[in-house]
Amino acid sequence: MSKKLKIIKKISSGYIEQSFVDRSALYKGQPHKGLTLSITRKSGRDKTGQITVRHRGGGQKIKYRVVSTLDQNLNKKAKVLRLEYDPNRTAFIALVELEDKEKLYILAVEGLKVNDVVIASEKVKSEPGNRSVLKSLPIGAQICDIQIYPDSKKYMVRAAGSSATLMAVDGDYALIKLPSGELRKIHSNCYATIGRVSNPDHSNIRIGKAGRKRLMGVRPTVRGKAMHPAAHPHGGGEGVNPIGLKHPKTPWGKPAMGRRTRRRKRSNKFIVKRAKEK
């Protein structure tokens, strides 16, 4: 078990050992007021009250932190004021202050510390937190928070502990190896952050008890076999029964396993090698 995890020992038969990420190095106050928004949860229901997203509801009240990148502030040095916990995502975030005193939240990469200075530019030093275009980064570099296409506000590789590898740059496109193992071409003018996303121990956390999951806004999930026939294609029957179908199905009658869910997309031509199927 990592030294960055705190473990609470088992105290009863129904209480498994819990573990928490050590947040002693993070800021313990309130988030920056100018970069937070109030969000109203619908508990998995639409405006008519019908459940449209199953197994969601409740949870603690949280505020949304507006997390951006340095792409809109090129060539401006940003000083890291503090590192913070964000309840909306698995990674930690960093509050930075630009040269013109503007403050932003950005994703924190592993190794980023308070008072570090980061910058986004077409040519930067190969240091964690700096941001540059793919064609200017060294081959083999670990990168994250990658633009999908130039001038886009959509990014990938942002989960805790994740990183992609820059394999090659050939003309207008760079070859990226994503965390899933997929090899994909991305335009070489897209920006990416050097380093791996912070909080790599997130995947080692043990929830430990059902109540902790409910505080996250997750409601119970049961097997389709345990339901009645009107609620699930696998339901019904006396006693312990198999699903009664040739292939497993979703609650809406669609094939559940073994069927590709990715439709025809124009971006398929950029996939050099697909991810390995588990």
N, C-alpha and C positions, 0 to 999 in steps of 0.2 A: 504493500500500500504506500502511496506517495506521502512524503513528509508534508505536502501542502494540503492534505486532507485531515480534518478533525473527525475522530470516531467517538460516538456515544455508545457505550456498551449496552448489551441486552439486559433489560430489567424484568421481563416477563416472557412467557412462552409465545405470546402474540405480538411481540415487539422485537423485530429483527434489528441487528446493529445498524444504526444510521451513520452516515458520514456526510460531512459538510466541507466545502472548499474553504480554506483559510483566507479570510478577507482582512487580516490585520493590517495589511499595507494599503488598504483602500480608504478613501475619504469617508468619514462617518456622519457627515452632516447632510443637509437637504440638497437636492440637485439645483443647478443654476436655474433661477426662476424664468429667465427670458428664453430658455431652451426647453421648456416643458409644456405639455398640452394635457388637458383633461380628456379622458376617453370614457365613453359610456358603453359598457358591455351589454350585449343582447342575450347573453347566456345560451348561445347556439340557436336562437329563435329569430324569425324574421318579424316584420312589422305587424303581421297578423297573429303572431303568437305561436305559429307552427314551428316545430323543431326542424331546422334545415341543416344544422351541423350537430351530429349526435355526440353524446358523451362530454359535453361542455356545459359549465354552469357554476355559479358561485365564485369563490376565490376572493383573495384580498384586493382591496382597492389600490390601484397603482396609477402613476402618472407616466405618460409617454415622453421619452427623451428624444428630441429631434437630433438624430445622428446624421452627419453629412461627411463629405470628404474635402480635401484641400484643392480639388480640381478647379473650383471657381476662384481660387486665390493663389494663382501661380506666382512663383518667385517671391512669396512672402513667408518669412520665417515665422514659425509658430512654436511658442514655448509651452511645455506641458505644465499646467498648474496643479492638476491632481488626477488621480485615477479613481474611477467610481464603479460601483455595482449597478447594473441595469436589469431590472426585473423583467423587461420585455425581451431579452435575448440571452444567449448562453455566454457570450464573450463579455469582457469588461470594456468600459469606455474611458476615454481620456478627455478632459476639458483643456483646450488649448487657447492661447491668446495670441492673435496675430500682431504684426508690427503696428497696425492702426488701431489697436486695442479692442478689436472685435473678437468675440469669444465663440468657439464652436465646440461641439462634441464630435469626436472621431473614434473609430474603433481602435482599441489599444492592441498593439502587437506584443508578443512575448519579448521581454527584455527592456521594454520602454519604462523609463523612470521619471519621477517628478523633476522638473527643471531641465529635462532634455529638450533639445531644439530640433524640430522636424521641418521639412520643406517639400513642396511639390514643384517640380521643374522638369524640363526636358532632359537635363543632365544633373544628376545628384550623386553624392557619395553613397556607396553601397552600405548603408547603415539602417538598422531596424526603424521603421516608422516613416522613412523618406518615401516619396512617391514620384514615379516617373513613367514615361512611355515605355512600352515593352521593348522597342528597338534599341533603347539606350541601356537596358539592364544586362548584367553579365549572364551568359549561358549557364544554366544549372542553378540559378538563384531561386530561393524559396520566396513565393509571392502570395498575396492575398488581396481581397477587396478589389477584384479585377473588373474593369468596365467591360460590358458585353460588346459594345461597338462604340466608335469615337463619339464624343460629346453626349453620351448616354448618361442617364441618371439611374440606370439599372446595373447592379453589380452582382458578382458571385464569389464564392469562397469566403464567407463571412462567419461561419459557425466556429464555436470555441475549439481551439487547437488545430484548425484545418489550415492547409497551405497547398498551393499548386507549385509545379516545377516548370520553369522555362526551359524547354528542350532545344529549341532552335529558332532562328529568325531568318526568313527567306523572303526578301522583297517586301511586299505590303502585308505579309502575314507572319505571325509568330505561332509556333507549335507549343501548346501548353498541355501538361499532364495534370489532370484534375484529381482531387482526392479519391474519386471513385475508380480511378485507373483509366478513365476515358482520355483519349488523345484528341484534342480539338484545336482547330485553327482560329485565331483571333487577330483582328487587325493590329498591326504593330504600332499604330498611333494611340491605342487604348492605354489608359493609365492603370497602374497597379502599385500596391504598397509592398515594400520589401519586408520580409519577415513572415512569421507564423502568427495567427490570431491568438490572443491571450487566453488564459484559463484552459490549458490542455487537460487538466484533471477533471473537467466536467463529466466526461464519459465514465469516470470511476466512482461517481457518487452513488450511494445506496440510499434510496428513499426511506426505507425502514418501516413506514406505517402508512395506512390508508389516509389518515387525516392530513398528512403533509401533502399528499397528492390533491386532496380536495381544496387546500389552500391555494394550489396552483390553478384552480378553475377546471379540474378534470373530474368528471363524474364517472361512476362505475361502468364497466363494460362486461358483458356476459357473452357466452358462446351462442351461436345461432341455434344449435341443437337444444339449448335450454329454453328457447322461446316457443310461442304457439305458432301454428302454420300461417296465420295472417300477418305476423310480424317478420317472419324470415322463411325463405325457402327450405332451410334445414330443419325447421321446427315441426312439432307434432309427434305423434306416436306414443305408445305405452312403454313406460320404463326406459331403459337405456337402448337407444336405437342409433343406427348409422344415419348419415344425412339423407339417405334414400334417393340420391341422385347419382348420375354417372360422373359428374364433375362438380366441384364446389362452386357456389354462386354467392354473389353479394346479396344484401337485403332487397335489392331492386331487380334481381334476376339476371344480372350480367355475370359472365364467367369471372371467377375470382382469382384463379391462379393459372399461370402459364400463358396468358394472353397479353400481347404487347399493348400498352396503353398509350404510347406515344403516337400521335397522328402524323400525317405527312406535314412536314414543316420545311420552310425554305432554308432553315439553318442546318438541315441534315447534311448538306454538302460540305459543311465545315468539320464534321466528325470524321476523323481519320481512323480511329479505332474505338469501338464501343466499350463501355465498362464491363468488367467481368460479372457474369450473373452468379449470385450467391446460391 
